[in-house]
């Protein structure tokens, strides 16, 4: 039966991850839910615990992730779907973000995702089935000022997912990279930790963070609809590799692509001018 599938969800103690595991448990799925502290999951999940395995996992630690995947399979007997949902952001310009700050963002958003995929793939490949959801962001399609480390990580997740989808399609394993816009979760529920400790006033990062705080709790996206869509997608035979979630995400990405196309066309002459001249002449003669 469909709801006998086993899901593995990172970042499950709050936000989209928490909404997802609640709905999965309510509909009878088995769930391994990870957090930096599994007790946080136990405090917020008060029902349907018989199908829940809460795990303390540091997704940036390969050994911790490998252990969690092994425990999941030992506990439930199999693994069917993974959701790389855990995320982290810090705001500040490229000039001010320290290597430590930048690397923390990349470690969580990119290498955490890679660690889970690498640990799960031997099982998926052996059973010739599986589904991988990688949660990126609209910021994975368009970079915004004062969030370069987050954009770098989320852009990378999209490229990773595209390559992964081609690699593992022969094994019957599916991949969807999800790029949400603004959804009403707790992702923005942070204090001064949002801002690099080296912030420079001229970059106006405080203004960005003030805008984000102002919309917190008023985001247009309904997380319950998003997670229901993920569960529905997991049943599809031919799901999309790329999925934008939210009208705001769709509008932002479409506007970005229109602007890109216009820029590419404006500089097309320079783009096409870089081949060796003799090859250009040879090619032109073929079609004359």
C-alpha beads as a LAMMPS data file, in Angstrom:
LAMMPS data file: protein, C-alpha beads

288 atoms
287 bonds

1 atom types
1 bond types

-500.0 500.0 xlo xhi
-500.0 500.0 ylo yhi
-500.0 500.0 zlo zhi

Masses

1 110.0

Atoms # bond

1 1 1 0.000 0.000 0.000
2 1 1 1.102 3.585 -0.701
3 1 1 1.035 4.725 2.923
4 1 1 3.365 1.900 3.948
5 1 1 6.234 3.880 2.446
6 1 1 8.986 5.022 4.788
7 1 1 9.982 8.710 4.676
8 1 1 13.186 10.298 5.986
9 1 1 12.814 14.042 6.643
10 1 1 15.545 16.435 7.785
11 1 1 14.867 19.660 9.654
12 1 1 11.693 18.120 11.052
13 1 1 11.289 19.963 14.359
14 1 1 9.797 23.120 12.837
15 1 1 8.672 24.804 9.627
16 1 1 7.910 22.803 6.516
17 1 1 9.585 19.732 7.958
18 1 1 7.277 19.666 10.965
19 1 1 4.184 20.262 8.836
20 1 1 5.255 17.418 6.569
21 1 1 5.884 14.819 9.252
22 1 1 2.593 15.679 10.971
23 1 1 0.638 15.098 7.767
24 1 1 2.579 11.943 6.943
25 1 1 1.861 10.463 10.369
26 1 1 -1.800 11.469 10.210
27 1 1 -2.180 9.579 6.936
28 1 1 -0.422 6.434 8.140
29 1 1 3.074 6.740 6.715
30 1 1 6.173 5.669 8.624
31 1 1 8.550 8.552 9.279
32 1 1 12.142 8.971 10.380
33 1 1 12.354 12.611 11.440
34 1 1 15.656 14.307 12.163
35 1 1 16.660 17.365 14.103
36 1 1 19.759 18.600 15.894
37 1 1 17.867 17.526 19.023
38 1 1 15.354 14.690 18.662
39 1 1 13.647 15.744 21.907
40 1 1 12.330 18.810 20.059
41 1 1 10.399 16.502 17.753
42 1 1 9.045 14.510 20.678
43 1 1 7.737 17.691 22.273
44 1 1 5.767 18.810 19.212
45 1 1 4.474 15.422 18.030
46 1 1 1.894 14.260 20.551
47 1 1 0.018 11.662 18.479
48 1 1 0.673 8.942 15.878
49 1 1 4.039 8.208 17.499
50 1 1 3.956 4.500 16.748
51 1 1 5.086 5.231 13.188
52 1 1 7.657 7.876 14.186
53 1 1 11.386 7.452 14.645
54 1 1 12.861 10.710 15.954
55 1 1 16.609 10.983 15.454
56 1 1 19.228 13.456 16.608
57 1 1 21.323 14.110 13.501
58 1 1 23.960 16.597 12.465
59 1 1 23.436 16.602 8.710
60 1 1 26.825 18.251 8.156
61 1 1 28.476 15.184 9.731
62 1 1 28.656 12.284 7.278
63 1 1 28.939 9.697 10.056
64 1 1 25.881 11.052 11.842
65 1 1 23.842 10.893 8.640
66 1 1 25.028 7.392 7.751
67 1 1 24.064 6.202 11.223
68 1 1 20.602 7.767 10.917
69 1 1 19.899 6.101 7.564
70 1 1 21.096 2.750 8.943
71 1 1 18.858 3.131 12.023
72 1 1 15.888 4.037 9.822
73 1 1 16.225 0.913 7.695
74 1 1 16.845 -1.279 10.732
75 1 1 13.758 0.141 12.463
76 1 1 11.294 0.155 9.568
77 1 1 12.858 -2.469 7.296
78 1 1 13.213 -0.163 4.282
79 1 1 13.439 3.406 3.016
80 1 1 11.378 4.920 0.196
81 1 1 11.451 8.731 0.259
82 1 1 13.967 11.266 1.543
83 1 1 13.247 14.970 1.980
84 1 1 16.265 17.234 2.325
85 1 1 14.487 20.071 4.052
86 1 1 16.921 21.384 6.686
87 1 1 18.163 24.872 5.879
88 1 1 20.131 27.775 7.280
89 1 1 20.627 31.406 6.294
90 1 1 22.680 34.391 7.376
91 1 1 22.598 37.835 5.809
92 1 1 25.530 40.030 4.870
93 1 1 27.463 41.041 1.778
94 1 1 30.208 38.953 0.179
95 1 1 32.687 41.478 1.522
96 1 1 31.737 40.939 5.157
97 1 1 30.722 37.285 5.453
98 1 1 33.517 35.368 7.123
99 1 1 34.637 32.005 5.771
100 1 1 33.070 30.399 8.833
101 1 1 29.713 32.090 8.197
102 1 1 29.747 31.300 4.482
103 1 1 30.791 27.693 5.026
104 1 1 28.110 27.084 7.640
105 1 1 25.455 28.048 5.096
106 1 1 26.982 25.804 2.428
107 1 1 27.544 22.955 4.880
108 1 1 23.881 22.858 5.907
109 1 1 22.159 23.693 2.632
110 1 1 24.433 21.797 0.229
111 1 1 26.673 19.279 1.976
112 1 1 23.931 18.243 4.368
113 1 1 21.819 17.413 1.317
114 1 1 24.711 15.554 -0.310
115 1 1 25.374 13.533 2.846
116 1 1 21.777 12.289 3.016
117 1 1 21.680 11.428 -0.689
118 1 1 24.997 9.596 -0.524
119 1 1 23.836 7.561 2.473
120 1 1 20.447 6.672 0.950
121 1 1 21.477 5.910 -2.623
122 1 1 22.986 2.431 -2.061
123 1 1 19.599 1.301 -0.717
124 1 1 17.621 3.019 -3.459
125 1 1 19.915 1.647 -6.141
126 1 1 19.672 -1.886 -4.762
127 1 1 15.876 -1.841 -4.533
128 1 1 15.549 -0.024 -7.891
129 1 1 13.161 2.543 -6.468
130 1 1 13.081 5.657 -4.323
131 1 1 12.255 9.342 -4.375
132 1 1 14.462 12.274 -3.394
133 1 1 12.999 15.703 -2.634
134 1 1 15.580 18.451 -2.330
135 1 1 14.203 21.694 -0.919
136 1 1 15.891 24.654 -2.572
137 1 1 14.340 28.130 -2.751
138 1 1 13.338 30.863 -5.154
139 1 1 16.753 32.182 -4.053
140 1 1 18.174 29.178 -5.893
141 1 1 17.064 30.791 -9.165
142 1 1 17.655 34.465 -8.393
143 1 1 20.371 35.901 -6.202
144 1 1 19.462 38.750 -3.874
145 1 1 21.752 41.329 -2.312
146 1 1 23.061 40.534 1.170
147 1 1 22.234 36.831 0.946
148 1 1 25.077 35.480 -1.234
149 1 1 25.878 32.402 0.846
150 1 1 22.233 31.306 0.900
151 1 1 21.889 31.872 -2.852
152 1 1 25.132 30.005 -3.526
153 1 1 23.932 27.004 -1.540
154 1 1 20.437 26.942 -3.007
155 1 1 21.646 27.475 -6.603
156 1 1 24.000 24.537 -6.010
157 1 1 21.150 22.337 -4.771
158 1 1 19.343 22.896 -8.079
159 1 1 22.418 22.006 -10.138
160 1 1 23.072 18.998 -7.907
161 1 1 19.498 17.809 -8.369
162 1 1 19.660 18.118 -12.155
163 1 1 22.841 16.027 -12.330
164 1 1 21.505 13.541 -9.794
165 1 1 18.261 13.061 -11.723
166 1 1 20.200 12.020 -14.824
167 1 1 22.506 9.713 -12.873
168 1 1 19.876 7.744 -11.006
169 1 1 17.004 7.609 -13.480
170 1 1 18.221 4.199 -14.765
171 1 1 17.749 2.830 -11.230
172 1 1 14.114 3.890 -11.042
173 1 1 14.875 6.628 -8.497
174 1 1 13.122 9.996 -8.919
175 1 1 14.297 13.478 -8.005
176 1 1 12.383 16.720 -7.557
177 1 1 14.048 19.949 -6.492
178 1 1 11.444 22.202 -4.898
179 1 1 11.855 25.995 -4.932
180 1 1 9.362 27.649 -2.581
181 1 1 8.685 31.343 -2.387
182 1 1 7.619 32.866 0.935
183 1 1 5.675 30.391 3.057
184 1 1 4.313 31.086 6.523
185 1 1 6.771 29.028 8.544
186 1 1 9.179 29.749 11.396
187 1 1 12.187 30.127 9.070
188 1 1 12.409 33.871 9.762
189 1 1 11.920 33.482 13.529
190 1 1 15.457 34.547 14.393
191 1 1 17.051 37.473 16.152
192 1 1 20.402 39.101 15.525
193 1 1 21.828 35.748 14.377
194 1 1 20.300 36.612 10.987
195 1 1 23.048 39.166 10.355
196 1 1 26.775 38.693 9.940
197 1 1 28.704 40.035 12.912
198 1 1 30.884 41.992 10.439
199 1 1 28.046 43.890 8.732
200 1 1 28.919 47.220 7.072
201 1 1 26.283 49.960 7.190
202 1 1 26.802 50.946 3.536
203 1 1 25.337 47.612 2.387
204 1 1 22.046 48.277 4.243
205 1 1 21.649 44.682 5.414
206 1 1 19.564 45.883 8.376
207 1 1 16.975 47.228 5.935
208 1 1 16.710 43.792 4.303
209 1 1 16.321 42.036 7.631
210 1 1 13.729 44.602 8.751
211 1 1 11.695 43.844 5.606
212 1 1 11.927 40.111 6.281
213 1 1 10.855 40.575 9.882
214 1 1 7.952 42.752 8.746
215 1 1 6.536 39.987 6.553
216 1 1 7.154 37.224 9.093
217 1 1 3.793 35.702 9.928
218 1 1 2.241 37.299 6.847
219 1 1 3.888 35.207 4.138
220 1 1 1.351 34.260 1.444
221 1 1 2.287 30.582 1.128
222 1 1 0.342 27.936 3.075
223 1 1 2.817 25.272 4.292
224 1 1 0.029 22.713 4.697
225 1 1 -0.745 22.937 0.980
226 1 1 2.928 22.617 0.087
227 1 1 3.516 19.454 2.122
228 1 1 0.273 17.911 0.841
229 1 1 1.590 18.536 -2.669
230 1 1 4.832 16.720 -1.840
231 1 1 2.945 13.672 -0.628
232 1 1 0.799 13.730 -3.754
233 1 1 3.880 14.051 -5.970
234 1 1 5.495 11.035 -4.311
235 1 1 2.802 8.890 -5.941
236 1 1 3.426 10.202 -9.470
237 1 1 5.065 7.976 -12.076
238 1 1 6.636 10.911 -13.925
239 1 1 7.059 13.802 -11.494
240 1 1 8.893 17.012 -12.436
241 1 1 12.590 17.462 -11.751
242 1 1 11.978 21.172 -11.084
243 1 1 9.030 22.495 -9.109
244 1 1 8.323 26.113 -8.182
245 1 1 5.971 26.496 -5.226
246 1 1 3.949 29.667 -4.755
247 1 1 2.742 32.407 -7.120
248 1 1 5.524 34.672 -5.844
249 1 1 8.180 32.105 -6.771
250 1 1 6.679 31.680 -10.223
251 1 1 6.580 35.444 -10.845
252 1 1 10.138 36.038 -9.605
253 1 1 11.629 33.228 -11.673
254 1 1 9.715 34.118 -14.842
255 1 1 10.781 37.766 -14.560
256 1 1 14.371 36.653 -14.023
257 1 1 14.285 34.447 -17.127
258 1 1 12.808 37.215 -19.255
259 1 1 15.552 39.591 -18.108
260 1 1 18.190 36.940 -18.780
261 1 1 16.877 36.308 -22.273
262 1 1 16.939 40.016 -23.055
263 1 1 20.507 40.303 -21.744
264 1 1 21.669 37.249 -23.709
265 1 1 20.161 38.639 -26.907
266 1 1 21.657 42.093 -26.312
267 1 1 25.128 40.566 -26.123
268 1 1 24.576 37.787 -28.666
269 1 1 27.039 39.308 -31.108
270 1 1 29.858 39.102 -28.584
271 1 1 28.778 35.617 -27.518
272 1 1 28.987 34.294 -31.090
273 1 1 32.285 36.012 -31.871
274 1 1 34.635 33.723 -29.985
275 1 1 35.155 30.730 -32.326
276 1 1 38.251 30.475 -34.552
277 1 1 37.657 32.460 -37.743
278 1 1 38.496 29.566 -40.061
279 1 1 35.882 27.351 -38.372
280 1 1 33.282 30.084 -38.702
281 1 1 34.008 30.386 -42.424
282 1 1 33.874 26.622 -42.852
283 1 1 30.534 26.442 -41.082
284 1 1 29.106 29.298 -43.144
285 1 1 30.186 27.579 -46.386
286 1 1 28.346 24.404 -45.385
287 1 1 25.061 26.255 -45.354
288 1 1 25.623 28.580 -48.302

Bonds

1 1 1 2
2 1 2 3
3 1 3 4
4 1 4 5
5 1 5 6
6 1 6 7
7 1 7 8
8 1 8 9
9 1 9 10
10 1 10 11
11 1 11 12
12 1 12 13
13 1 13 14
14 1 14 15
15 1 15 16
16 1 16 17
17 1 17 18
18 1 18 19
19 1 19 20
20 1 20 21
21 1 21 22
22 1 22 23
23 1 23 24
24 1 24 25
25 1 25 26
26 1 26 27
27 1 27 28
28 1 28 29
29 1 29 30
30 1 30 31
31 1 31 32
32 1 32 33
33 1 33 34
34 1 34 35
35 1 35 36
36 1 36 37
37 1 37 38
38 1 38 39
39 1 39 40
40 1 40 41
41 1 41 42
42 1 42 43
43 1 43 44
44 1 44 45
45 1 45 46
46 1 46 47
47 1 47 48
48 1 48 49
49 1 49 50
50 1 50 51
51 1 51 52
52 1 52 53
53 1 53 54
54 1 54 55
55 1 55 56
56 1 56 57
57 1 57 58
58 1 58 59
59 1 59 60
60 1 60 61
61 1 61 62
62 1 62 63
63 1 63 64
64 1 64 65
65 1 65 66
66 1 66 67
67 1 67 68
68 1 68 69
69 1 69 70
70 1 70 71
71 1 71 72
72 1 72 73
73 1 73 74
74 1 74 75
75 1 75 76
76 1 76 77
77 1 77 78
78 1 78 79
79 1 79 80
80 1 80 81
81 1 81 82
82 1 82 83
83 1 83 84
84 1 84 85
85 1 85 86
86 1 86 87
87 1 87 88
88 1 88 89
89 1 89 90
90 1 90 91
91 1 91 92
92 1 92 93
93 1 93 94
94 1 94 95
95 1 95 96
96 1 96 97
97 1 97 98
98 1 98 99
99 1 99 100
100 1 100 101
101 1 101 102
102 1 102 103
103 1 103 104
104 1 104 105
105 1 105 106
106 1 106 107
107 1 107 108
108 1 108 109
109 1 109 110
110 1 110 111
111 1 111 112
112 1 112 113
113 1 113 114
114 1 114 115
115 1 115 116
116 1 116 117
117 1 117 118
118 1 118 119
119 1 119 120
120 1 120 121
121 1 121 122
122 1 122 123
123 1 123 124
124 1 124 125
125 1 125 126
126 1 126 127
127 1 127 128
128 1 128 129
129 1 129 130
130 1 130 131
131 1 131 132
132 1 132 133
133 1 133 134
134 1 134 135
135 1 135 136
136 1 136 137
137 1 137 138
138 1 138 139
139 1 139 140
140 1 140 141
141 1 141 142
142 1 142 143
143 1 143 144
144 1 144 145
145 1 145 146
146 1 146 147
147 1 147 148
148 1 148 149
149 1 149 150
150 1 150 151
151 1 151 152
152 1 152 153
153 1 153 154
154 1 154 155
155 1 155 156
156 1 156 157
157 1 157 158
158 1 158 159
159 1 159 160
160 1 160 161
161 1 161 162
162 1 162 163
163 1 163 164
164 1 164 165
165 1 165 166
166 1 166 167
167 1 167 168
168 1 168 169
169 1 169 170
170 1 170 171
171 1 171 172
172 1 172 173
173 1 173 174
174 1 174 175
175 1 175 176
176 1 176 177
177 1 177 178
178 1 178 179
179 1 179 180
180 1 180 181
181 1 181 182
182 1 182 183
183 1 183 184
184 1 184 185
185 1 185 186
186 1 186 187
187 1 187 188
188 1 188 189
189 1 189 190
190 1 190 191
191 1 191 192
192 1 192 193
193 1 193 194
194 1 194 195
195 1 195 196
196 1 196 197
197 1 197 198
198 1 198 199
199 1 199 200
200 1 200 201
201 1 201 202
202 1 202 203
203 1 203 204
204 1 204 205
205 1 205 206
206 1 206 207
207 1 207 208
208 1 208 209
209 1 209 210
210 1 210 211
211 1 211 212
212 1 212 213
213 1 213 214
214 1 214 215
215 1 215 216
216 1 216 217
217 1 217 218
218 1 218 219
219 1 219 220
220 1 220 221
221 1 221 222
222 1 222 223
223 1 223 224
224 1 224 225
225 1 225 226
226 1 226 227
227 1 227 228
228 1 228 229
229 1 229 230
230 1 230 231
231 1 231 232
232 1 232 233
233 1 233 234
234 1 234 235
235 1 235 236
236 1 236 237
237 1 237 238
238 1 238 239
239 1 239 240
240 1 240 241
241 1 241 242
242 1 242 243
243 1 243 244
244 1 244 245
245 1 245 246
246 1 246 247
247 1 247 248
248 1 248 249
249 1 249 250
250 1 250 251
251 1 251 252
252 1 252 253
253 1 253 254
254 1 254 255
255 1 255 256
256 1 256 257
257 1 257 258
258 1 258 259
259 1 259 260
260 1 260 261
261 1 261 262
262 1 262 263
263 1 263 264
264 1 264 265
265 1 265 266
266 1 266 267
267 1 267 268
268 1 268 269
269 1 269 270
270 1 270 271
271 1 271 272
272 1 272 273
273 1 273 274
274 1 274 275
275 1 275 276
276 1 276 277
277 1 277 278
278 1 278 279
279 1 279 280
280 1 280 281
281 1 281 282
282 1 282 283
283 1 283 284
284 1 284 285
285 1 285 286
286 1 286 287
287 1 287 288
